[in-house]
Amino acid sequence: MRKIFLYIVLSLCCYGAQAQHTVFLDKGRIEFEKKQNIHAMLDEMWGSGEGQSWKELEKKSQPQFKTSYFDLVFSGNITYYKPGRQLPENNQVREWPAEKNVVYTDLAAQHSVAQKQVFDRLFLQDDSTRAIRWKITDETRKIAGFDCRRANAIIMDSVYVVAFYTDAIVTSGGPESFSGLPGMILGLALPHEHITWFATKVLVDDVKPESLKQPAKGKKVTRKELMENMSKALSDWGNWGKVYMKTAQF
């Protein structure tokens, strides 16, 4: 009995020691790999009406999938999302919406400042953070070495979102304007919009205050005002304009 009691005590002590060494990150840098199915987006833009020959020519000049990288620097309740390392092959490919987005988010204040390039104009979208009603599920997945749980949501009335978050990173942010889960979003998919973001690595970098400064360049607008500006500019662009506008809002 004494041996059994000693084994139980030692086991509890070991478990307590492990629990004390569990690491919860509140600052660092995450690299996200963003993938877009360009051919599927072109199909949606052109539809099945006139211009099919132009669509096929466009497909031949574009890869089916475009890959780009973004960095998310975070410290406490502040996140800063910006373009990351560049791939040389992307210099030969059409530039799509949101490829130069810079997004500063103060999660505690529920405030976001996003610098967005729309054609030849630079906007500074200053607004509250996007309110998302997440539904957390039991599905799990490992991303960049972290155990993540799945959550689903609908934004903009019809856009279906799938996210995977980890509570091992306590900052409740994510790529672009996505946040609001009990931990960091490391995987994000918009299946019907043909776009995904998945973390490739999480680095425990020393985050300097100057790397978390709000962007300041661009015409200051709210989210609603930016959409109104884009709607006027793209009113005669049909499905192409609709897809562009939707993609630019993420």
N, C-alpha and C positions, 0 to 999 in steps of 0.2 A: 504493500500500500504506500510505503514511504517513497519508493521508486516512482510509482505512478503519480503521486502528488508532486514530486520534484520535476517530473517531465512536464506536467501541466503548467507549473510555475515558470519553467524555462521557456516553454512555448509562448506563454502570454508575454513574457519579457521581450522575446524576439519579435513578436508581432508589434508590440508597442514601439520598439526601436525602429522597425521598418516604417510604421505610420509617422513617426516623428521626422523621417528623412524624405517623406513624400514632397516632391517639388511642385509648386504651383507658380507659374510664370505670370508676372504682371508687366514685363517690359522685354523688348526684343525686336526682331525683324522676321517677317514671313515672306518668302517668295511664292507668288501665285503664278501658275501657268494657265493662261486664258486660251481656250480653243473655240474657234467659230467655224461652223460648217458653212462655208461661203456658197457652195453650190445650192444648198437647201435654202439659204437666204435669197439667192437670185431667183430660185423657183417661186418663192413667195412674192418677190418684188414684181416679177414679170407676169405671173399668173399663167393662164392657158390661152390668152387671147392673141392679139397681134404682137409682133416683135419677137417671135420665137427664134428666128435666125440670129437676131442680135444677142439674145440670151445665150445661145449655144456658143457664139463667138466669144462672149464675155467669160463663159465657163472655161473655154480653152485657154484663155489668157490668165486665169486665176487658179491656184491650187484648190482642191476641194476643201481642205482644212487649213486655217491660218492659226499659227501659234504665236503668242506674244507673252511677255513676262511683266509682272508688276510687283512692287514691294509694298508691304504694309508694315510701317514702323509704329510701335505702340508703347505707351508708358502710362500705367494707371488707367485713367478714363479717357486718355487722348489717343487717337489713331490718325495716321497720315498715310494715305494711299497714293502711289505715284508710279509712273512708268519705270520699269526696271531695265535689266540688260536687253540689248537690242540684238535681233537676229539679222544678219546681212541680207538674207533672202527676202526679207520683208520690204526692202527698198525697191523691189521690182513689182510689188503687189499694191493694188489700190488701197488707199487709206479709208478705213471704215470708222463709224462713229465711236466715240469714247476711247480712242486709242491714246489720247494725250491727257486724259482726265487726271486731275489732282484733287483729292478729297480729304479735307481736314474735318475731323469729328470730335466734338466734346460730348462724350456719352453722358456725363453727369448733368450737363446743362441742356442736353438734348438739342444741340446746335451743330449745324453742319455748314461748311463753306467749300463749295466745289468749283474749281476752275475748269471750264469746258470750252473746247474749240469746236465751233459750228461753222463749217466751210472756212471763210477767211475772217470770221469774227471771234473774238475771245470774250467769254462771259464769266462772271463771278456770281455763282448761285449761292445766295446767303439765305438760309432758311432753317426751319426746325428739322430734326432728323425724321426719316421716313418711319411712320408708325406701321408696324407689321404685326398681324395677329398670327403667331406661329402655333402650329399644333405638333407637339413633340411625340414621337413614336418610339417603339421598342427596338427598331432596327439599328444596328451598329455597323461601323466600318472603321478600319485603321487607315489614317491618312498622315503621311510624313512622320510616322512612328507614334502617333497619338490615337488613342481610342476615342472615336467620335460617335455621337448619336444623331439620328436623322430627325429633321423637323420639316414640315410642309407649310406652305402659305399661298395665298392668292394676293397679288398686288395689282394696282391699276385696273381693278375690276375683273380682269380676265387672264393675267399672266401668272402661270403656275410656277412656283418656286420650290426647289428641293435643296435643303441645306444640311450639312453635317458639321456639328460643333463639338468642341472638347471643353470640359470644365477644368482641365489641367492648366489652361490659360485663362486666367480669371477676367481679363479685359473682354467685355462682351461686344466686340466689334466684328468686322468682316470686310471683304472686298467691296469696292464701290460704296453704295449707300445702304448696304445690308448690315443690320445689327439687331440687337434686342433679344438674343438668346442667352441662357445662363452660362456663357463661355464664348470662346472665340470660334467663329465660323472658319473652318479649314477647307470645306468643299461646298460648292454652290453650282447648281444646274438650273437653267431655264430651258427645259426640254423642247417646248414648242417654238422658242426663239433661237434654238440651235447654238447656245452659248454655255460654256462651263468655265469655272475657275476652281482649280485644285492646288493646294499648297504642295510644293515640292520639297521645301525644307523650312525648319524653324530654327533661327539662330538667336542665341542669347547674347545679343550685341549690347554694348554700352550706348544707350540712347542719349544723345546730347540735346539740350533744349532747342538749339537752332535747327535741328532736324524735324521739329514739330511745330514750326511757325505756320500760321494761316497763310494761304495764298492771297495775294493782294492785287494782282493784275486782272483787268477785264472789266467790262460793263456790269455793274452790280444789279442783279435781278433776283426775284424770288423764283421758286420752282414754277409757279403758275405763269409768271411773266415770261420766263424762258420758253415755255411751251407755246405761249401766244406768239412770240417772235418767230419760232420755228414753223408754226402752223401757217403764218402769213407767207413765209418764204417758200414753203413746200406745198401750197394749196393746189398748184397745177401739176404736181408730180405723181398723182395717182397712188398705186400700191407702193411704188418705190419710196415716195415721201412718207407714207404711213409706217413702213418698216424702219426707215431712217429715224423717224421721230420716236418710235417705241424703243429702239436700241439706244438712243441718246439719253433716255431717261433713267437708265439703270445706274 
